[in-house]
Amino acid sequence: MTRRPMLLAAIALTAAAALSLSACGSDDSSNSKDNDKIAGADTGSEAPASPSASASATHDRPKIALPSDVTYSFEWTKTGNADKDAVLDDAEQRIKAVDLAIAEQDPLHTAYRFYSEGTAAAGSQAYIQEFVDHKARTTGLTRYYNESVTVKSDGTAALLYCEDQSKAYNKFLKTGKTDVTPVTKDSYVIYASTLRKNKNGVWVTETLDSQRGSAKCQP
């Protein structure tokens, strides 16, 4: 699985191939389908809240300091359930950590690897590498909304959410130019991820799937 939106849509006519990246930090597999079904969206049986669950342990968490022009609107509602709220918090940090890796042009940045493993981490690495190859980074505002989180009895969690990339763009490092692209239905992406709490109490994203242009995310 890779990351998500579609920025760096066309760097220049001389480019060997047009890129479809995203702005702001979230990787998507961008496996378009004819319907809104997304792998990993099955919520399964929900586990009861754990009274001892800690909302995002602070164990050695990386500092995420992004450029001032990279901003977010997380319209995710706190549930009051410690595990669910920790899932949302750590998913938010993973998204920001990917944009940090892009801003610092480091495909192996420790921050996003703190919050992801497996195919999710591999997809993020490939996504970040595209920005590095084209000497670009993200800029603008990205909005996240319509979230649904389920904590399962097997110790994993399923998270489904929408992303609005209509105000997020590519910025090229050599020229400082921002590529402002028109808003289309593909500016809206739906994601389905699976997470598991590791020994340090961090909800790590293990898989991440996406679909661009989902009807569930249109304004």
PyMOL commands that set and color helices and strands:
alter all, ss='L'
color gray80, all
select helices_A, chain A and resi 82-103+110-114+118-133+185-187+215-217
alter helices_A, ss='H'
color red, helices_A
select strands_A, chain A and resi 70-74+136-151+156-172+178-179+188-197+203-212
alter strands_A, ss='S'
color yellow, strands_A
deselect
rebuild
show_as cartoon
